[in-house]
């Protein structure tokens, strides 16, 4: 497997650069040299948003796979290996092919200073253009309007998941401004599925920008109802058109939001593909998406009492923290609930800590984070908000702190969150 860092890397160190001012100018110059592979992709479903993008992509891909379609996926960031970003017909791209497409991009961009995201997206286009897939699920990177993936012109459908505060320095300091950026993935006369949102004006701005799209919004066009056993009923355009669906394999009530969005997308494109109830039910009960309330059981966690449970979660912004807090509050039978959190530089927000302040917070420095936030800074932010938090140094020390506080018979629930880079450290 290939490991590549997450931060931007110039493709042409020490060489004379051509000054292309925009993402799409840079990418187009390279893509033209490579015969424009982004024009020869399988049908594309493009997914943007702040929270839930990965879960929606994972379920969509699983539904297509269960229905017998050759399915490829492009997601970011990767957790352990760069190969995870490019999934060709159900399998991570192998080392040899990944090297080949990256080297092709490097040679084609010797006079153009691409970022890492631009480079690997072009490399992914090369791979996908050769994959002969029936469908391609593409997750937006950071934004929408100027995201590298948005250079794709023709799309089968577009999706906007829940929008929250994240990357404000690039996307804007209000949810409406962020929504404007995300909405720019929409295309004329193309289905756009809009998830449940925190504010009504988010729907309004997306509808305004994407007015020429075929819009399906929650709750006007689709909704769901959760039953006592965790199963749920899905409603499409005010009709209960499916039998009751089984409980999602991914944990947390927010996954019902994500799964309803994926199901709405399937309904919106059902004329182009064939699905039945068995395909949907099988996908819902078998889908996996690492580091989303993923239970961990390894050497790191064995020092806790045998009744304890440790989960790894990708929550790193306010929306994610609120969803995580809801899940933690739902869990019964634990004597203590701990949240171990570590962040990228300047990503620890007071609102994140406030959402989780009712649990026992422990701050850590993320060892595998290229630009980690130091614990004293996290503690200072918590102090300004009158939030109790412990300096845990690193994840291993934080787990040890919890073990020292435990009685042998106590049951503790521990969630590790704040940065997806923690996944490497924990796993």
Number of C-alpha atoms within 10 A of each C-alpha: 14 14 12 13 14 16 11 12 16 15 21 16 11 8 11 11 14 12 11 15 8 10 16 18 13 20 23 17 15 23 22 12 12 15 11 18 19 23 14 14 23 21 15 20 23 27 28 35 26 24 25 26 24 25 21 28 27 23 27 27 25 24 27 23 19 20 18 13 18 18 25 27 27 24 20 19 19 19 19 17 15 21 20 21 21 27 22 22 21 16 13 18 21 15 12 10 13 22 14 14 18 19 14 15 25 20 12 17 23 19 17 21 22 24 18 17 20 22 25 21 25 26 24 25 23 25 23 25 16 14 18 17 19 18 23 29 25 25 26 27 22 22 25 27 19 19 20 22 27 23 19 15 12 17 20 20 25 25 29 30 25 23 23 22 19 23 15 13 7 11 22 16 13 12 19 21 14 24 28 22 23 28 27 18 28 31 20 13 14 19 22 32 26 28 27 21 18 13 12 10 13 22 19 13 16 22 20 12 16 21 15 15 18 18 20 22 20 20 16 10 16 24 24 17 14 15 13 7 8 13 14 19 17 23 19 21 17 12 11 14 11 13 11 16 20 18 18 22 15 22 14 18 16 18 19 22 20 23 24 24 29 25 22 27 22 20 15 20 15 11 9 9 13 13 17 11 12 13 17 22 18 16 24 23 16 14 17 17 15 17 20 22 21 18 15 19 13 10 9 17 20 15 15 24 17 13 12 21 19 22 18 23 23 22 24 22 23 22 22 24 22 19 18 25 18 16 15 19 11 10 10 8 8 13 12 16 20 21 27 24 28 32 27 19 13 12 18 22 17 16 17 20 26 17 18 21 18 15 19 17 24 26 28 29 22 27 16 15 21 13 13 19 20 19 21 14 14 26 19 13 16 24 13 9 14 11 18 15 21 17 19 22 18 20 23 15 14 22 22 17 16 21 18 11 11 17 11 12 11 15 19 23 19 26 23 30 26 28 22 27 24 26 20 15 16 16 14
